[in-house]
């Protein structure tokens, strides 16, 4: 019977081992560093997207206080032409390709949803 050693994230600060294995798991510090890097990547991606929208797509500067969860389409910040400009920006800046199947309003409804799409594309 072979048991595996697993790292279980029990909170933001603590990891614990369960089971046993012949190969030791990665040190907790490396795992936590990787989690922090992923979170920083999400923040950087959202900031880059938000900055582009504010500087290039928002016509009414009253809307410049954009939150990541604000609806871009419903509020009129982004229309179909704005989405195409945004896709061009993402493809050029981040070197990802947005497929036709991904051209749905849900993927471009907010900074949060755009960042999720970008990060999913980068993970592939």
C-alpha positions in Angstrom: 0.0 0.0 0.0 1.6 3.2 -1.1 0.6 6.4 0.6 1.4 9.8 -0.9 2.6 12.9 1.0 0.4 15.9 0.3 0.8 19.5 1.1 -2.4 21.0 2.4 -2.9 24.7 2.5 -4.7 25.2 5.8 -4.5 28.9 5.8 -2.6 31.7 4.2 0.3 31.1 6.5 0.5 27.4 7.3 1.0 24.2 5.4 0.9 20.7 6.8 2.0 17.3 5.5 -0.3 14.3 5.3 0.6 10.8 4.4 4.1 9.6 3.5 6.2 9.4 0.3 9.7 8.6 -0.7 10.1 11.9 -2.4 9.9 15.0 -0.2 7.4 17.7 -1.3 8.5 21.1 -2.4 9.5 23.4 0.5 6.6 25.4 1.9 8.4 28.6 1.2 8.5 27.8 -2.6 4.8 27.0 -2.7 3.9 30.2 -0.8 6.2 32.2 -3.1 4.5 30.7 -6.1 1.0 31.6 -4.7 2.2 35.2 -4.1 3.7 35.4 -7.7 0.3 34.2 -9.1 -1.5 36.8 -7.1 0.9 39.5 -8.2 0.4 38.4 -11.8 -3.4 38.7 -11.4 -3.0 42.2 -10.0 -0.6 43.3 -12.7 -2.9 41.9 -15.4 -5.9 43.7 -14.0 -4.0 46.9 -13.7 -2.7 46.8 -17.3 -6.2 46.0 -18.6 -7.8 48.8 -16.5 -5.1 51.3 -17.5 -5.8 50.5 -21.2 -9.5 50.9 -20.8 -9.3 54.1 -18.9 -6.7 55.8 -21.3 -7.9 54.4 -24.6 -11.6 53.4 -24.4 -13.3 55.6 -21.9 -14.7 58.7 -23.5 -16.4 60.2 -20.5 -13.7 60.8 -17.9 -16.3 60.7 -15.2 -16.2 56.9 -15.6 -12.4 56.8 -15.0 -12.9 55.5 -11.4 -13.3 52.0 -12.8 -13.6 49.1 -10.5 -12.5 45.6 -11.6 -16.1 44.3 -11.2 -17.8 47.1 -13.0 -19.8 46.0 -16.0 -18.1 47.5 -19.1 -20.7 46.6 -21.6 -23.8 47.5 -19.6 -22.3 50.9 -18.5 -21.4 51.7 -22.1 -17.7 52.0 -21.4 -17.0 49.3 -24.0 -18.9 48.7 -27.2 -18.2 46.2 -30.0 -15.5 48.4 -31.5 -14.0 48.8 -28.0 -13.9 45.0 -27.6 -12.1 44.7 -30.9 -9.5 47.3 -29.8 -9.1 45.6 -26.5 -8.6 42.2 -28.2 -5.9 43.8 -30.4 -4.2 45.2 -27.4 -4.2 41.9 -25.5 -3.0 40.0 -28.5 -0.1 42.5 -29.1 0.8 43.2 -25.5 0.5 39.7 -24.0 0.9 37.6 -27.2 -2.2 35.5 -26.7 -4.8 34.6 -29.4 -8.5 35.1 -28.6 -10.5 32.5 -30.5 -13.9 33.0 -32.0 -15.4 30.7 -29.3 -14.0 33.1 -26.6 -15.7 36.2 -28.2 -18.6 36.2 -25.8 -19.9 39.1 -23.7 -19.1 37.1 -20.5 -15.4 37.2 -21.2 -15.4 41.0 -21.7 -18.0 42.1 -19.2 -15.5 43.4 -16.6 -11.8 43.8 -15.9 -12.2 40.7 -13.7 -13.6 38.6 -16.5 -11.0 39.9 -19.0 -8.1 39.1 -16.6 -9.6 35.6 -16.0 -9.6 35.0 -19.7 -6.0 36.3 -20.1 -4.7 34.2 -17.2 -6.5 31.1 -18.5 -4.9 31.6 -21.9 -1.5 32.1 -20.4 -1.8 28.9 -18.3 -2.3 26.8 -21.5 
